Amino acid sequence: MNNKKQDFIPDWLEKEPTQQSFRSIFKWGAKDCFKNPSHGFFNVIKKELGLSDNEFQTPVNLGEKIVGNTQKTTIHPTDIQQFEKIVGKKNLSFDTYSRLKYSTGKSMEDIINLRQERIENICDIVLHPRNKEDITKIVELCHIKKIPLHVYGGGSSVTLGLACPKGGVTLVMNTHMNKVIEFNAINQTITVESGMMGLEYEDLLNHAPGKLNSKNRYTGGHFPQSFEYSSVGGWVVTLGSGQSSSYYGDASDIVLSQEYVTPTGSFKTHDFPATATGPKINDIMKGSEGCFGVLVAVTMKVFQYQPETSKEFTFMFPDFEKVQNAARQISQAEFGMPSILRFSDPEETDIAMKMYGIEGGLLDKFMVLRGMKSGSRCLLMGQTDGEKSFVKNLFKQIKKVCKSNKGVYLTGYPMKKWRKGRFSDPYMRDTLNDFGVLIDTLEASVTWDHLSELYSAVRNYIKKHPHTICMTHASHFYAQGTNLYFIFITKMQDIDEFRIFQRGIIEKIEGNFGSLSHHHGIGRMMAPFMEKHLGEKQMDVLRAIKKHFDPHNIMNPGGLGL
């Protein structure tokens, strides 16, 4: 008879949110998709956070209440009529639920507020423009009437980028503004409306022979974790970076041209591969987060799609210093870059071993024999893409660098496990939040010479908070540096406590040679730190540009700290 005690499994909530509920707004991704922590990850969380099974018996703050139509719009009825005349009755709404939905992103602060059924900083009216002409008329009307104007792409902002503290209008771009304008196989470019979503964009390119009448298949090369639920325009205006950026580049590298509608007029930048005609307006508009105008179309570089040549690899290193050295040498060696490259610190490595079911297995025992001990060992994973002979040589050179830094090759198996969950892992945040377990991230760019300093300062601050997991990895690489991505997990539900804790992390980043943001944009979360970070003179330049394009300060007022 088997008397072994059955492992406790919480009654995870796996049902579609009720329509019009707070939960239907904050839930990540598809309404019928869910992901629960693995057995190993769940046990880590309980142990490190000092939680018992009893604390996973009863969920808290599920946000299942229906959003009541309680908030009156401040837009004058005659102005509402004018907006309706522009977009049509079906493309306009001012009920509380719609306004809350399109004024809320996926930041932890957004989610806590929604779970606690608070309604803050919402727009007064939601519009779904059908084309550039609609947007031009809307911007003109808002400019004349001095009505604040905000833009919603895919809704995946994690920086309070969609909040509307002054009310006004929110334009939802992904409803209609999601079409291909032009595909140019000769130049390897595609021009699309800014509201096209990432999944549709990549699908078009992967199936270009049938959908774009092209001889070859292509890829956009941009895969943020929010890939399925973020828009192409959103990538550009927030200076996003995808998981394959080390080979294809960040969004700022991939976008060639942009078209904007601003309160003082419309313009489109040229799509030359390079031009020496003074400071580039195209560069100025990247990362503008809707503060200067509405991005209506983008021309992006595309790349050959050759999945058959991809090769995954994984190496384990004895400590954090050696994995850093290996990644830096790969980034500076000039033999080419893998599309995906990432390394994890010891804490994230140990958790990954548990999540992927590797701990205690043959592979784990092999690593221990090679001196790769839990608590110090660090994982490096990646994937090579490109032409067959390039990929073959690149892997050869990467292997050589890793071996010289005491790295042990573990095949591509752990990397395959990571890839399988890279777009579904965000669903776990909802699952953990249901029981009051907070999981959030902050990231920063850093030069190689300050990496260890930034890592230690931020990690030490986070770990001073009792019972807190802090997993750190780098996932975007350059010859001059990388990024550090801090994932923290703790038991916390109080919004004020969270804001204080988060602000402390941001201050540690800014005070230890890190950038305020590497690829999430600024939003209203980082805006208060902008002047200190950039300095008065650089902020004066941004203010002058703002005044030129938006003299009445209607475009995302307060965004970028302007």
C-alpha positions as CSV (number, residue, x, y, z in Angstrom):
1,M,0.0,0.0,0.0
2,N,1.3,3.4,-0.9
3,N,1.2,5.7,2.1
4,K,3.2,8.6,0.5
5,K,1.5,11.9,1.2
6,Q,0.1,13.5,-2.0
7,D,1.7,16.7,-2.9
8,F,-0.6,19.7,-2.4
9,I,-1.8,21.4,-5.5
10,P,-3.8,24.7,-5.1
11,D,-7.2,25.0,-6.8
12,W,-5.8,27.3,-9.5
13,L,-8.5,29.4,-11.2
14,E,-8.9,28.2,-14.7
15,K,-12.0,29.8,-16.1
16,E,-12.7,32.5,-18.5
17,P,-13.2,35.9,-16.8
18,T,-16.8,37.2,-16.7
19,Q,-17.4,39.7,-19.5
20,Q,-17.2,43.3,-18.4
21,S,-15.4,42.3,-15.2
22,F,-12.2,43.8,-13.7
23,R,-10.6,40.5,-14.3
24,S,-11.3,40.5,-18.0
25,I,-9.2,43.6,-18.2
26,F,-6.1,42.6,-16.3
27,K,-6.0,38.9,-17.3
28,W,-3.0,38.3,-19.5
29,G,-3.5,37.1,-23.1
30,A,-6.2,34.8,-24.4
31,K,-9.3,34.6,-22.2
32,D,-9.3,30.8,-22.3
33,C,-5.5,30.2,-21.8
34,F,-3.9,29.6,-18.4
35,K,-0.6,28.4,-17.0
36,N,0.2,27.3,-13.5
37,P,3.6,27.0,-11.8
38,S,5.3,23.7,-12.2
39,H,5.7,21.5,-9.1
40,G,9.3,22.5,-8.7
41,F,8.7,26.2,-9.1
42,F,5.7,26.2,-6.7
43,N,7.8,24.5,-4.0
44,V,10.6,27.1,-4.5
45,I,8.0,29.9,-4.1
46,K,6.6,28.4,-0.9
47,K,10.1,27.9,0.6
48,E,11.6,31.2,-0.3
49,L,8.6,33.3,0.6
50,G,8.0,31.3,3.8
51,L,4.5,30.3,2.8
52,S,2.6,27.2,3.8
53,D,0.0,25.2,1.8
54,N,-2.7,26.9,3.9
55,E,-1.9,30.2,2.3
56,F,-2.8,28.7,-1.1
57,Q,-6.2,27.5,0.0
58,T,-8.3,30.7,-0.5
59,P,-7.6,33.1,-3.4
60,V,-7.7,36.9,-2.7
61,N,-8.7,39.9,-4.8
62,L,-9.9,38.0,-7.9
63,G,-11.4,41.1,-9.4
64,E,-14.5,39.2,-10.6
65,K,-16.9,42.1,-9.9
66,I,-18.6,43.7,-13.0
67,V,-17.3,47.2,-13.8
68,G,-20.3,49.4,-13.1
69,N,-21.1,52.4,-15.4
70,T,-20.2,54.8,-12.6
71,Q,-17.9,57.3,-14.2
72,K,-19.3,60.3,-16.0
73,T,-17.5,61.6,-19.1
74,T,-16.3,65.2,-19.0
75,I,-16.4,65.5,-22.8
76,H,-19.1,68.0,-23.8
77,P,-22.1,66.3,-25.7
78,T,-21.5,68.5,-28.8
79,D,-17.9,67.3,-28.9
80,I,-19.0,63.7,-28.6
81,Q,-21.3,64.3,-31.6
82,Q,-18.4,65.6,-33.6
83,F,-16.2,62.6,-32.7
84,E,-19.1,60.3,-33.7
85,K,-19.4,62.1,-37.0
86,I,-15.7,61.4,-37.7
87,V,-15.6,57.7,-36.7
88,G,-19.2,56.5,-36.7
89,K,-21.3,55.4,-33.8
90,K,-19.9,51.8,-33.7
91,N,-16.4,53.2,-33.2
92,L,-17.1,55.3,-30.2
93,S,-17.8,54.5,-26.6
94,F,-17.8,56.2,-23.3
95,D,-19.1,53.6,-20.9
96,T,-16.9,53.1,-17.8
97,Y,-15.8,49.6,-18.7
98,S,-14.5,50.6,-22.2
99,R,-12.7,53.6,-20.8
100,L,-11.1,51.6,-18.0
101,K,-10.0,48.8,-20.4
102,Y,-8.3,51.1,-22.8
103,S,-6.6,53.3,-20.1
104,T,-5.0,50.3,-18.4
105,G,-1.9,48.3,-19.2
106,K,-0.2,45.3,-17.6
107,S,2.0,47.0,-15.0
108,M,1.8,45.5,-11.5
109,E,0.3,48.8,-10.3
110,D,-2.4,48.6,-13.0
111,I,-3.1,45.0,-11.9
112,I,-3.3,45.7,-8.2
113,N,-5.7,48.6,-8.8
114,L,-7.9,46.4,-10.9
115,R,-7.9,43.5,-8.5
116,Q,-8.9,45.8,-5.8
117,E,-11.6,47.3,-8.1
118,R,-10.2,50.8,-8.1
119,I,-10.9,53.0,-11.1
120,E,-8.3,55.7,-11.6
121,N,-6.8,57.8,-14.4
122,I,-9.2,56.8,-17.2
123,C,-10.0,58.5,-20.4
124,D,-13.4,60.2,-21.1
125,I,-14.1,58.6,-24.5
126,V,-12.7,55.7,-26.6
127,L,-12.4,56.0,-30.4
128,H,-11.5,53.4,-32.9
129,P,-10.2,55.3,-36.0
130,R,-10.6,53.5,-39.3
131,N,-7.8,55.3,-41.2
132,K,-5.3,58.1,-41.3
133,E,-8.1,60.6,-42.4
134,D,-10.1,59.8,-39.2
135,I,-7.0,60.4,-37.1
136,T,-6.2,63.7,-38.8
137,K,-9.7,65.0,-38.0
138,I,-9.5,63.7,-34.4
139,V,-6.2,65.3,-33.7
140,E,-7.4,68.6,-35.3
141,L,-10.5,68.6,-33.1
142,C,-8.6,67.7,-29.9
143,H,-6.1,70.5,-30.7
144,I,-8.8,73.1,-31.2
145,K,-10.7,72.0,-28.1
146,K,-7.6,71.3,-26.0
147,I,-8.7,67.8,-25.3
148,P,-6.0,65.4,-24.1
149,L,-5.2,62.6,-26.6
150,H,-3.7,59.1,-25.9
151,V,-2.9,56.1,-28.1
152,Y,-3.6,52.5,-27.3
153,G,-1.7,49.9,-29.4
154,G,-1.8,46.4,-28.0
155,G,-2.3,47.2,-24.3
156,S,0.8,45.4,-23.0
157,S,2.5,48.5,-21.5
158,V,4.1,47.7,-18.1
159,T,5.1,51.3,-17.3
160,L,1.7,52.9,-16.7
161,G,2.0,54.1,-20.3
162,L,-1.8,54.0,-21.0
163,A,-3.0,56.0,-17.9
164,C,-5.0,59.2,-18.6
165,P,-4.7,61.3,-15.5
166,K,-6.2,64.3,-17.3
167,G,-8.9,62.3,-19.0
168,G,-9.5,63.0,-22.7
169,V,-9.6,60.7,-25.7
170,T,-7.9,57.3,-26.2
171,L,-7.4,56.1,-29.8
172,V,-7.5,52.3,-30.2
173,M,-5.2,51.5,-33.1
174,N,-5.5,47.7,-33.4
175,T,-9.2,47.6,-34.3
176,H,-8.9,49.0,-37.8
177,M,-5.4,50.4,-38.3
178,N,-3.8,47.0,-38.9
179,K,-3.3,46.6,-42.6
180,V,-0.3,46.1,-45.0
181,I,0.4,49.3,-47.0
182,E,3.3,48.0,-49.1
183,F,5.6,45.0,-49.2
184,N,8.9,45.5,-51.1
185,A,10.8,42.3,-51.6
186,I,13.7,44.0,-53.5
187,N,14.4,46.3,-50.6
188,Q,13.4,43.7,-48.0
189,T,10.9,46.1,-46.3
190,I,7.3,46.1,-45.3
191,T,5.1,49.1,-44.5
192,V,2.2,48.5,-42.2
193,E,-0.3,50.5,-40.3
194,S,0.9,51.0,-36.7
195,G,-2.0,49.0,-35.1
196,M,-1.0,45.7,-36.7
197,M,-0.4,43.1,-33.9
198,G,2.9,41.2,-33.6
199,L,1.4,37.7,-34.2
200,E,-0.3,38.8,-37.4
201,Y,2.7,40.7,-38.6
202,E,5.1,37.7,-38.2
203,D,2.5,35.3,-39.7
204,L,2.3,37.5,-42.8
205,L,6.1,37.5,-43.3
206,N,6.5,33.8,-42.6
207,H,3.9,33.0,-45.2
208,A,4.9,35.8,-47.6
209,P,4.8,33.6,-50.8
210,G,1.0,33.0,-50.3
211,K,0.1,36.2,-48.5
212,L,2.4,38.8,-50.0
213,N,3.0,37.2,-53.4
214,S,6.7,36.9,-52.6
215,K,9.3,34.3,-53.7
216,N,10.8,34.0,-50.2
217,R,9.7,33.7,-46.6
218,Y,10.6,36.4,-44.1
219,T,10.7,37.2,-40.5
220,G,10.4,40.6,-38.7
221,G,13.0,39.4,-36.2
222,H,11.3,41.1,-33.2
223,F,10.0,38.8,-30.5
224,P,9.3,40.5,-27.1
225,Q,7.6,38.3,-24.6
226,S,4.5,40.4,-25.3
227,F,4.8,39.5,-29.0
228,E,1.3,38.1,-29.4
229,Y,-0.3,41.0,-27.6
230,S,1.7,44.1,-28.7
231,S,1.5,46.2,-31.8
232,V,4.2,47.0,-34.4
233,G,3.7,50.7,-33.7
234,G,4.0,50.1,-30.0
235,W,7.4,48.5,-30.5
236,V,8.7,51.6,-32.2
237,V,7.2,54.3,-29.9
238,T,8.5,52.6,-26.7
239,L,11.9,51.6,-28.1
240,G,11.1,47.9,-27.6
241,S,13.5,45.0,-27.9
242,G,12.8,41.4,-28.8
243,Q,14.3,38.2,-27.6
244,S,16.3,37.9,-30.9
245,S,17.6,41.4,-30.7
246,S,21.3,40.4,-30.5
247,Y,21.2,39.4,-34.1
248,Y,18.3,41.3,-35.7
249,G,18.5,44.5,-33.6
250,D,16.1,46.4,-31.3
251,A,13.0,48.0,-32.7
252,S,15.0,51.2,-33.2
253,D,17.4,49.4,-35.5
254,I,14.6,47.7,-37.5
255,V,12.4,50.7,-38.3
256,L,13.3,52.6,-41.4
257,S,10.5,55.1,-41.7
258,Q,7.6,56.5,-39.7
259,E,4.5,58.5,-40.6
260,Y,2.9,60.8,-38.0
261,V,-0.1,63.0,-37.5
262,T,0.6,65.8,-35.1
263,P,-1.4,68.8,-33.9
264,T,0.7,71.1,-36.1
265,G,0.7,68.8,-39.2
266,S,1.5,65.4,-40.7
267,F,4.8,64.1,-42.1
268,K,6.5,60.9,-43.2
269,T,10.2,60.3,-42.8
270,H,12.3,58.9,-45.7
271,D,13.1,55.2,-45.9
272,F,16.7,55.6,-47.2
273,P,19.1,53.0,-45.6
274,A,21.3,56.0,-44.7
275,T,21.4,59.7,-45.3
276,A,23.6,62.6,-44.2
277,T,21.0,65.3,-44.0
278,G,21.4,66.5,-40.4
279,P,19.9,65.0,-37.2
280,K,17.3,62.5,-38.2
281,I,13.7,63.3,-37.3
282,N,13.1,59.5,-37.7
283,D,15.4,58.9,-34.7
284,I,13.8,61.7,-32.7
285,M,10.3,60.2,-33.1
286,K,11.4,56.7,-32.0
287,G,10.5,56.2,-28.4
288,S,8.2,59.3,-28.3
289,E,5.4,57.4,-26.7
290,G,2.6,59.4,-28.3
291,C,3.9,62.7,-26.8
292,F,4.6,64.4,-30.2
293,G,1.9,62.9,-32.4
294,V,0.1,59.7,-33.5
295,L,2.1,57.1,-35.3
296,V,0.0,55.9,-38.2
297,A,2.4,53.8,-40.3
298,V,5.9,52.3,-40.1
299,T,8.3,50.9,-42.7
300,M,10.3,48.0,-41.2
301,K,13.3,45.9,-42.3
302,V,12.5,42.2,-42.8
303,F,14.9,39.3,-42.9
304,Q,15.2,35.9,-44.5
305,Y,13.2,33.3,-42.6
306,Q,15.3,30.1,-42.3
307,P,14.1,28.1,-39.3
308,E,15.8,25.0,-40.7
309,T,19.2,26.4,-40.0
310,S,18.5,27.4,-36.4
311,K,20.6,25.7,-33.7
312,E,19.9,25.9,-29.9
313,F,22.7,25.6,-27.4
314,T,23.2,25.7,-23.6
315,F,26.3,25.9,-21.4
316,M,26.7,25.9,-17.7
317,F,29.4,27.9,-16.0
318,P,30.8,27.5,-12.5
319,D,30.1,31.1,-11.4
320,F,28.6,34.5,-12.4
321,E,31.9,36.1,-13.3
322,K,32.8,33.4,-15.9
323,V,29.4,33.5,-17.6
324,Q,29.7,37.3,-17.9
325,N,33.1,37.0,-19.4
326,A,31.9,34.5,-22.0
327,A,28.9,36.6,-23.0
328,R,31.1,39.7,-23.3
329,Q,33.7,37.9,-25.4
330,I,31.0,36.5,-27.7
331,S,29.6,40.0,-28.1
332,Q,33.0,41.6,-28.9
333,A,34.6,38.8,-31.0
334,E,33.2,39.9,-34.3
335,F,32.5,36.5,-35.6
336,G,28.8,37.3,-35.6
337,M,26.0,37.2,-33.0
338,P,23.5,34.5,-32.1
339,S,19.9,35.7,-32.5
340,I,19.1,34.7,-28.9
341,L,21.7,34.9,-26.1
342,R,20.9,35.1,-22.4
343,F,22.6,34.2,-19.2
344,S,21.1,33.8,-15.7
345,D,22.5,34.5,-12.3
346,P,22.8,31.6,-9.7
347,E,19.3,32.2,-8.2
348,E,17.6,32.2,-11.6
349,T,19.7,29.2,-12.7
350,D,18.7,27.1,-9.7
351,I,15.0,28.0,-10.2
352,A,15.2,27.2,-13.9
353,M,16.7,23.8,-13.1
354,K,13.7,23.1,-11.0
355,M,11.2,24.5,-13.4
356,Y,12.5,22.5,-16.3
357,G,12.7,19.3,-14.3
358,I,16.4,19.0,-14.6
359,E,17.4,19.2,-10.9
360,G,18.3,15.8,-9.5
361,G,18.4,14.1,-13.0
362,L,21.3,12.7,-14.9
363,L,22.2,16.0,-16.4
364,D,22.3,17.7,-13.0
365,K,24.5,14.9,-11.6
366,F,26.8,15.3,-14.5
367,M,27.1,19.0,-13.8
368,V,27.9,18.5,-10.2
369,L,30.7,16.1,-11.1
370,R,32.1,18.9,-13.3
371,G,32.1,21.4,-10.4
372,M,28.9,23.2,-11.3
373,K,27.3,23.5,-7.9
374,S,23.9,24.8,-6.9
375,G,24.1,28.3,-5.6
376,S,27.0,29.4,-7.8
377,R,26.5,27.9,-11.3
378,C,25.1,30.0,-14.1
379,L,23.2,29.0,-17.2
380,L,23.9,30.5,-20.7
381,M,21.5,29.7,-23.5
382,G,21.0,30.8,-27.0
383,Q,20.1,30.2,-30.6
384,T,21.9,30.8,-33.9
385,D,20.1,31.9,-37.0
386,G,21.1,32.7,-40.6
387,E,22.7,31.1,-43.5
388,K,23.8,27.5,-42.9
389,S,27.6,27.9,-43.0
390,F,27.4,31.1,-40.9
391,V,25.4,29.3,-38.3
392,K,27.8,26.4,-38.3
393,N,30.9,28.6,-37.8
394,L,29.1,30.8,-35.2
395,F,28.2,27.8,-33.0
396,K,31.8,26.6,-33.3
397,Q,33.2,29.9,-32.2
398,I,30.7,30.3,-29.3
399,K,31.6,26.8,-28.1
400,K,35.3,27.7,-28.2
401,V,34.7,30.9,-26.1
402,C,32.5,29.1,-23.6
403,K,35.0,26.3,-23.1
404,S,37.8,28.8,-22.5
405,N,35.7,30.2,-19.7
406,K,35.1,26.8,-18.1
407,G,31.6,26.4,-19.6
408,V,30.2,22.9,-20.0
409,Y,28.1,22.2,-23.1
410,L,24.6,20.8,-22.1
411,T,23.2,20.3,-25.6
412,G,20.2,22.4,-26.7
413,Y,17.7,20.7,-24.4
414,P,17.3,23.4,-21.7
415,M,17.1,26.0,-24.4
416,K,14.3,24.1,-26.1
417,K,12.4,23.9,-22.7
418,W,12.8,27.7,-22.3
419,R,11.5,28.4,-25.9
420,K,8.5,26.2,-25.3
421,G,7.3,28.6,-22.5
422,R,8.7,31.9,-23.5
423,F,5.4,33.4,-24.6
424,S,3.2,31.5,-22.1
425,D,5.1,32.2,-18.9
426,P,3.3,35.6,-18.3
427,Y,0.1,33.7,-17.7
428,M,1.6,32.5,-14.4
429,R,1.5,36.0,-13.0
430,D,-2.3,35.9,-12.9
431,T,-2.2,32.5,-11.2
432,L,0.3,33.6,-8.5
433,N,-1.4,37.0,-8.0
434,D,-4.7,35.1,-7.2
435,F,-3.0,34.1,-3.9
436,G,-1.4,37.4,-3.1
437,V,2.0,36.5,-4.6
438,L,3.4,39.5,-6.5
439,I,5.8,38.9,-9.5
440,D,7.2,41.9,-11.4
441,T,10.2,43.0,-13.4
442,L,12.4,46.0,-13.9
443,E,15.2,46.1,-16.5
444,A,18.2,48.4,-17.3
445,S,20.9,48.7,-19.9
446,V,24.5,48.8,-18.5
447,T,28.0,48.9,-19.9
448,W,30.2,45.9,-19.2
449,D,32.5,47.7,-16.8
450,H,29.5,48.5,-14.5
451,L,27.6,45.3,-14.8
452,S,28.7,43.7,-11.5
453,E,28.2,47.0,-9.6
454,L,24.6,47.4,-10.9
455,Y,23.8,43.8,-10.3
456,S,25.0,43.8,-6.7
457,A,23.4,47.1,-5.8
458,V,19.9,46.2,-7.1
459,R,20.0,42.6,-6.0
460,N,21.1,43.5,-2.4
461,Y,18.2,46.0,-2.2
462,I,15.6,43.5,-3.4
463,K,16.9,40.7,-1.1
464,K,16.7,43.0,2.0
465,H,12.9,42.8,1.6
466,P,12.0,39.7,3.7
467,H,11.1,36.5,1.9
468,T,11.8,37.7,-1.7
469,I,13.0,35.9,-4.7
470,C,15.2,37.9,-7.1
471,M,16.1,36.2,-10.4
472,T,18.4,38.1,-12.8
473,H,19.3,37.6,-16.4
474,A,20.8,39.4,-19.3
475,S,19.1,38.9,-22.7
476,H,20.1,41.7,-25.1
477,F,23.8,42.0,-26.0
478,Y,26.1,44.6,-27.6
479,A,29.8,45.0,-27.9
480,Q,29.7,47.8,-25.3
481,G,27.3,46.2,-22.8
482,T,24.1,44.3,-22.1
483,N,20.9,44.6,-20.0
484,L,20.0,43.2,-16.7
485,Y,16.5,42.0,-16.1
486,F,15.4,41.8,-12.4
487,I,12.4,39.5,-11.7
488,F,11.2,39.8,-8.1
489,I,8.6,37.6,-6.4
490,T,7.3,38.3,-2.9
491,K,4.1,38.3,-0.9
492,M,2.6,41.8,-1.2
493,Q,-0.8,43.3,-1.9
494,D,-0.7,46.8,-0.5
495,I,-0.4,49.3,-3.4
496,D,1.5,51.9,-1.3
497,E,4.0,49.3,-0.1
498,F,4.6,48.2,-3.6
499,R,5.1,51.7,-5.0
500,I,7.7,52.4,-2.3
501,F,9.5,49.1,-2.9
502,Q,9.5,49.6,-6.7
503,R,10.7,53.2,-6.5
504,G,13.6,52.0,-4.4
505,I,14.6,49.6,-7.1
506,I,14.4,52.3,-9.8
507,E,16.6,54.6,-7.6
508,K,19.2,51.8,-7.2
509,I,19.3,51.3,-10.9
510,E,19.6,55.0,-11.7
511,G,22.2,55.5,-9.0
512,N,24.4,52.6,-10.1
513,F,25.1,53.3,-13.8
514,G,22.0,51.7,-15.2
515,S,19.6,53.2,-17.7
516,L,16.1,53.9,-16.5
517,S,14.7,51.5,-19.0
518,H,16.2,49.1,-21.6
519,H,13.2,48.1,-23.6
520,H,9.9,48.8,-21.8
521,G,9.8,52.5,-22.4
522,I,9.2,55.2,-19.8
523,G,5.5,55.6,-19.3
524,R,4.4,57.4,-16.1
525,M,6.4,55.0,-14.0
526,M,9.8,56.3,-15.0
527,A,8.7,59.8,-16.0
528,P,9.5,61.4,-12.6
529,F,13.2,60.2,-13.0
530,M,13.7,61.6,-16.5
531,E,15.2,65.0,-15.7
532,K,17.7,63.6,-13.2
533,H,18.7,60.8,-15.6
534,L,19.0,62.9,-18.8
535,G,19.9,66.2,-17.3
536,E,18.3,69.6,-17.7
537,K,19.8,70.4,-21.2
538,Q,18.6,67.2,-22.8
539,M,15.1,67.6,-21.3
540,D,15.0,71.1,-22.7
541,V,15.5,69.7,-26.1
542,L,12.6,67.3,-25.6
543,R,10.5,70.1,-24.3
544,A,11.3,72.3,-27.4
545,I,10.3,69.4,-29.7
546,K,7.1,68.9,-27.7
547,K,6.2,72.6,-28.0
548,H,6.8,72.5,-31.7
549,F,4.6,69.5,-32.5
550,D,2.1,69.9,-29.6
551,P,1.8,73.6,-28.5
552,H,-1.3,72.9,-26.4
553,N,0.2,69.9,-24.7
554,I,-2.7,67.5,-25.6
555,M,-0.6,64.6,-26.7
556,N,-0.1,62.1,-23.8
557,P,0.4,65.0,-21.4
558,G,2.9,64.1,-18.7
559,G,4.4,61.3,-20.8
560,L,8.2,61.2,-20.9
561,G,8.1,63.6,-18.0
562,L,7.1,66.4,-20.4
